[in-house]
């Protein structure tokens, strides 16, 4: 899919992460920070896709949100067989 096609079908990308996984990402009480957040923000900016970095609370809550389709991207998600079942579909 080309960036223009992605933009046409996407209102905004919802991104979340483990709130306590420095130096890759962490939530400082106000916003997400860290290397993975900088990378995903740069990619989405370059693609011209609107996005929201959403703090959801503890890691289990982030995984549940992904499983339920409430977020689109989890920063630096480790690939496991259990996660493949609901993430990669």
C-alpha positions in Angstrom: 0.0 0.0 0.0 1.3 3.4 -0.9 1.3 6.3 1.7 -1.5 8.1 -0.2 -3.7 4.9 -0.1 -3.0 4.5 3.6 -4.0 8.1 4.3 -7.2 7.7 2.4 -8.4 4.8 4.6 -7.0 6.0 7.9 -8.6 8.6 10.2 -5.7 8.3 12.7 -3.4 5.6 14.0 -3.6 4.8 17.7 -0.2 4.0 19.2 0.5 2.7 22.7 3.4 1.1 24.6 4.5 -0.5 27.8 4.5 2.5 30.1 7.6 1.4 31.9 10.2 0.1 29.5 13.1 2.6 29.4 15.1 3.5 27.4 12.8 2.3 24.6 9.6 3.9 25.9 8.0 5.1 29.1 5.2 7.3 30.3 6.4 10.2 32.4 3.0 11.0 33.9 2.1 13.4 31.0 3.3 11.8 27.8 5.2 8.9 26.3 9.0 9.4 25.8 11.8 7.3 24.4 13.5 6.0 21.3 10.7 3.8 20.0 8.2 6.7 20.4 10.6 9.0 18.4 10.9 6.3 15.7 7.2 5.6 15.3 6.3 9.3 15.4 8.9 10.0 12.7 7.5 7.2 10.5 3.9 8.3 10.8 4.9 11.9 10.3 6.8 11.0 7.1 3.8 9.0 5.9 1.5 11.9 6.6 -0.7 9.8 8.8 -2.4 11.4 11.8 -1.8 9.6 15.0 -2.4 9.6 18.7 0.0 8.3 21.4 -2.4 6.9 23.9 -1.5 6.0 27.5 -3.6 3.1 28.6 -2.1 2.2 31.9 -0.3 -1.1 32.8 1.1 -3.4 30.1 -1.7 -6.0 30.4 -4.2 -3.2 29.6 -2.2 -2.3 26.5 -2.2 -5.9 25.3 -5.9 -6.2 25.9 -6.6 -3.0 24.0 -4.7 -4.5 21.0 -6.5 -7.8 21.3 -9.8 -6.0 21.2 -8.8 -3.8 18.3 -8.8 -0.5 20.2 -5.2 0.4 19.2 -3.3 0.0 16.0 0.4 -0.1 17.0 2.2 -1.3 20.1 5.8 0.2 20.1 8.4 -2.6 20.2 6.0 -5.5 20.7 7.9 -8.8 21.1 6.6 -11.5 18.8 5.2 -14.5 20.6 2.9 -17.3 19.4 0.2 -16.1 21.8 0.4 -12.5 20.5 0.5 -13.6 16.8 -2.9 -15.1 17.3 -4.6 -11.8 17.9 -2.1 -9.2 16.6 -1.1 -10.5 13.1 -4.4 -11.1 11.4 
